[in-house]
Amino acid sequence: MREQLLRNDVPSYAACCDAVANVDWLDELPRIECPTLVLAGVHDIGAPPAMAQEVHERIAGSQIQVFDQASHLSPVEQPDAFRTAVRRFISMLETDQGSQVDAM
């Protein structure tokens, strides 16, 4: 992963980071109506846990998971914890969907 990241064109990577940093999308989040899992890493300086919390608060019914030993690449930094969180979320969705079908 490190080698792949280092192969990026530095000016292009920096321009992408700058473009993403200047996007204001928070007001659009309440429009999300599907189940949502917000993921964050405690050590992420680009998208810190406070930002994840704000995203979580603006998406009705969302869930949040903050990884203690990760920054921005939790699937790489904490693959087991990431996999567990995503599987738990998907399992919850499958259980909820089964409950809805049973109720019909």
VEXLO-393307 format. One record per residue (C-alpha): residue in three letters; x, y, z. Coordinates in steps of 0.2 Angstrom, whole numbers, plus 5000, padded with zeros to 4 digits. Example, Ala and Ser with C-alpha at 12.3 -4.5 7.8 and 13.67 -1.06 7.14 Angstrom:
REM residues 2
<r->ALA, px->5062, py->4978, pz->5039>
<r->SER, px->5068, py->4995, pz->5036>
This chain:
REM residues 104
<r->MET, px->5000, py->5000, pz->5000>
<r->ARG, px->5014, py->5012, pz->5005>
<r->GLU, px->5023, py->5009, pz->4988>
<r->GLN, px->5007, py->5012, pz->4978>
<r->LEU, px->5004, py->5028, pz->4988>
<r->LEU, px->5022, py->5034, pz->4984>
<r->ARG, px->5019, py->5031, pz->4966>
<r->ASN, px->5006, py->5045, pz->4965>
<r->ASP, px->5010, py->5061, pz->4956>
<r->VAL, px->5013, py->5072, pz->4971>
<r->PRO, px->5006, py->5088, pz->4963>
<r->SER, px->4990, py->5079, pz->4957>
<r->TYR, px->4988, py->5071, pz->4974>
<r->ALA, px->4990, py->5087, pz->4983>
<r->ALA, px->4977, py->5095, pz->4971>
<r->CYS, px->4965, py->5081, pz->4974>
<r->CYS, px->4967, py->5084, pz->4993>
<r->ASP, px->4964, py->5102, pz->4991>
<r->ALA, px->4948, py->5100, pz->4980>
<r->VAL, px->4941, py->5088, pz->4993>
<r->ALA, px->4945, py->5099, pz->5007>
<r->ASN, px->4935, py->5114, pz->5000>
<r->VAL, px->4919, py->5104, pz->4997>
<r->ASP, px->4905, py->5109, pz->5008>
<r->TRP, px->4893, py->5094, pz->5008>
<r->LEU, px->4886, py->5094, pz->5026>
<r->ASP, px->4870, py->5103, pz->5022>
<r->GLU, px->4866, py->5089, pz->5009>
<r->LEU, px->4868, py->5074, pz->5022>
<r->PRO, px->4850, py->5075, pz->5029>
<r->ARG, px->4845, py->5069, pz->5011>
<r->ILE, px->4853, py->5052, pz->5014>
<r->GLU, px->4839, py->5040, pz->5018>
<r->CYS, px->4848, py->5023, pz->5017>
<r->PRO, px->4856, py->5014, pz->5031>
<r->THR, px->4873, py->5022, pz->5034>
<r->LEU, px->4889, py->5018, pz->5043>
<r->VAL, px->4901, py->5032, pz->5047>
<r->LEU, px->4919, py->5027, pz->5049>
<r->ALA, px->4933, py->5037, pz->5057>
<r->GLY, px->4950, py->5035, pz->5064>
<r->VAL, px->4955, py->5043, pz->5080>
<r->HIS, px->4972, py->5049, pz->5072>
<r->ASP, px->4964, py->5056, pz->5056>
<r->ILE, px->4969, py->5074, pz->5054>
<r->GLY, px->4961, py->5076, pz->5037>
<r->ALA, px->4944, py->5070, pz->5042>
<r->PRO, px->4944, py->5069, pz->5061>
<r->PRO, px->4932, py->5060, pz->5073>
<r->ALA, px->4923, py->5077, pz->5076>
<r->MET, px->4919, py->5078, pz->5057>
<r->ALA, px->4913, py->5060, pz->5057>
<r->GLN, px->4902, py->5064, pz->5072>
<r->GLU, px->4895, py->5079, pz->5063>
<r->VAL, px->4891, py->5068, pz->5048>
<r->HIS, px->4883, py->5055, pz->5059>
<r->GLU, px->4872, py->5068, pz->5067>
<r->ARG, px->4866, py->5074, pz->5050>
<r->ILE, px->4861, py->5057, pz->5043>
<r->ALA, px->4845, py->5051, pz->5052>
<r->GLY, px->4847, py->5033, pz->5059>
<r->SER, px->4866, py->5032, pz->5055>
<r->GLN, px->4879, py->5023, pz->5065>
<r->ILE, px->4896, py->5028, pz->5069>
<r->GLN, px->4912, py->5018, pz->5072>
<r->VAL, px->4928, py->5026, pz->5077>
<r->PHE, px->4944, py->5016, pz->5077>
<r->ASP, px->4956, py->5019, pz->5091>
<r->GLN, px->4972, py->5014, pz->5081>
<r->ALA, px->4969, py->5021, pz->5064>
<r->SER, px->4970, py->5038, pz->5055>
<r->HIS, px->4963, py->5039, pz->5037>
<r->LEU, px->4965, py->5022, pz->5030>
<r->SER, px->4957, py->5011, pz->5043>
<r->PRO, px->4954, py->4996, pz->5031>
<r->VAL, px->4973, py->4995, pz->5029>
<r->GLU, px->4978, py->5001, pz->5047>
<r->GLN, px->4965, py->4991, pz->5057>
<r->PRO, px->4959, py->4978, pz->5044>
<r->ASP, px->4951, py->4966, pz->5057>
<r->ALA, px->4942, py->4979, pz->5066>
<r->PHE, px->4936, py->4987, pz->5050>
<r->ARG, px->4930, py->4970, pz->5044>
<r->THR, px->4921, py->4967, pz->5060>
<r->ALA, px->4912, py->4984, pz->5060>
<r->VAL, px->4907, py->4982, pz->5042>
<r->ARG, px->4901, py->4964, pz->5044>
<r->ARG, px->4891, py->4969, pz->5060>
<r->PHE, px->4883, py->4983, pz->5051>
<r->ILE, px->4878, py->4972, pz->5036>
<r->SER, px->4872, py->4958, pz->5047>
<r->MET, px->4861, py->4971, pz->5056>
<r->LEU, px->4854, py->4976, pz->5039>
<r->GLU, px->4850, py->4958, pz->5035>
<r->THR, px->4842, py->4955, pz->5051>
<r->ASP, px->4831, py->4971, pz->5049>
<r->GLN, px->4827, py->4966, pz->5032>
<r->GLY, px->4822, py->4949, pz->5037>
<r->SER, px->4811, py->4957, pz->5051>
<r->GLN, px->4802, py->4968, pz->5039>
<r->VAL, px->4799, py->4953, pz->5027>
<r->ASP, px->4792, py->4943, pz->5042>
<r->ALA, px->4780, py->4957, pz->5046>
<r->MET, px->4772, py->4957, pz->5029>
